[in-house]
Amino acid sequence: MAPSGKPVYLKLRDMIAASIIDGTYPEGAMLPSVRAFAVDQGANPLTVAKAYQQFQLDGLVEVQRGVGMFVARGAGDRLRRSEREAFMSEEWPLLRARIGRLGLSIADLLAENA
């Protein structure tokens, strides 16, 4: 487990998901090979394979044997929707409570140099 308590494969999965959501890997794009991504991130290839396997199980990537993994149609929208739901149910309540404890206003939050 990583120091933050989140397993490394989930951190890698989150990185890949963010890249799909932001269009770095659009629908139909080929993801980096397990080996290439592992080298790039300084991770164990088995850990990367586990992250990729989760995308495959979730239907977010399609595997073409001997070629690679490709972002499935609608993957960005599905990931964006699930990330929004997770944010609103898990992260936002904690943030909202902290904002209240700190006495911050909307104007404070939107100010450039807050």
C-alpha positions in Angstrom: 0.0 0.0 0.0 1.1 3.5 -0.7 1.7 6.0 2.1 -1.7 7.7 1.5 -3.4 4.3 2.1 -4.4 3.9 -1.5 -2.9 0.9 -3.4 -0.5 1.8 -6.2 -2.6 0.1 -8.8 -5.6 2.3 -7.9 -3.4 5.4 -8.1 -2.3 4.3 -11.6 -5.9 3.6 -12.5 -6.9 7.1 -11.4 -4.1 8.6 -13.5 -5.2 6.7 -16.6 -8.9 7.6 -15.9 -8.0 11.3 -15.7 -6.2 11.0 -19.0 -9.2 9.4 -20.6 -11.5 12.0 -19.1 -9.3 15.0 -20.2 -9.0 13.6 -23.7 -5.3 12.7 -23.6 -6.5 9.2 -24.5 -9.8 9.8 -26.5 -12.1 7.0 -27.6 -10.4 4.6 -29.9 -6.9 5.7 -28.7 -4.4 3.1 -27.9 -3.2 3.1 -24.3 0.6 2.8 -23.7 1.7 -0.8 -23.3 1.9 -2.2 -19.8 5.7 -2.2 -20.0 6.0 1.3 -21.3 3.6 2.8 -18.7 5.4 0.9 -15.9 8.7 2.4 -17.0 7.2 5.8 -17.3 5.7 5.7 -13.8 8.5 3.7 -12.2 6.0 1.0 -11.3 6.1 -2.7 -11.4 4.6 -4.1 -14.7 2.3 -6.5 -12.7 0.9 -3.5 -10.8 0.2 -1.7 -14.1 -1.4 -4.9 -15.5 -3.7 -5.0 -12.5 -4.8 -1.4 -13.2 -5.4 -2.1 -16.9 -7.2 -5.3 -16.0 -9.7 -3.3 -14.0 -10.4 -1.1 -17.0 -11.0 -4.2 -19.1 -13.4 -5.7 -16.5 -15.3 -2.4 -16.4 -15.6 -2.4 -20.2 -13.7 0.9 -20.5 -11.0 -0.6 -22.8 -11.0 -3.1 -25.6 -8.2 -5.5 -26.1 -6.9 -6.4 -29.6 -4.7 -9.4 -29.1 -1.2 -8.8 -30.3 -1.9 -5.1 -30.8 -2.9 -3.4 -27.5 -5.6 -1.9 -25.4 -7.8 0.8 -26.8 -10.2 3.2 -25.1 -13.7 1.9 -25.6 -16.5 4.0 -27.0 -18.2 6.1 -24.3 -15.4 5.4 -21.7 -14.8 9.1 -21.1 -18.4 9.9 -20.4 -18.8 6.8 -18.2 -15.7 7.7 -16.2 -16.7 11.3 -15.9 -20.1 10.3 -14.6 -18.7 7.9 -12.0 -16.0 10.3 -10.9 -18.7 13.0 -10.4 -20.8 10.6 -8.4 -17.8 9.6 -6.2 -16.8 13.3 -5.7 -20.3 14.4 -4.7 -20.9 11.5 -2.3 -17.4 11.1 -0.8 -15.3 14.2 -1.3 -17.7 17.1 -1.4 -19.3 16.5 2.0 -15.9 16.6 3.6 -14.8 19.7 1.6 -18.1 21.5 2.4 -17.7 20.8 6.1 -14.1 22.1 6.0 -15.1 25.2 4.1 -17.8 25.9 6.8 -15.3 25.4 9.6 -12.9 27.8 8.0 -15.6 30.4 7.4 -14.9 30.7 3.7 -17.4 32.2 1.4 -18.0 31.6 -2.3 -16.2 34.8 -3.1 -13.2 33.6 -1.1 -13.1 30.3 -3.0 -13.4 32.0 -6.4 -10.8 34.7 -5.6 -7.6 34.2 -7.7 -5.2 34.5 -4.7 -7.3 32.9 -2.0 
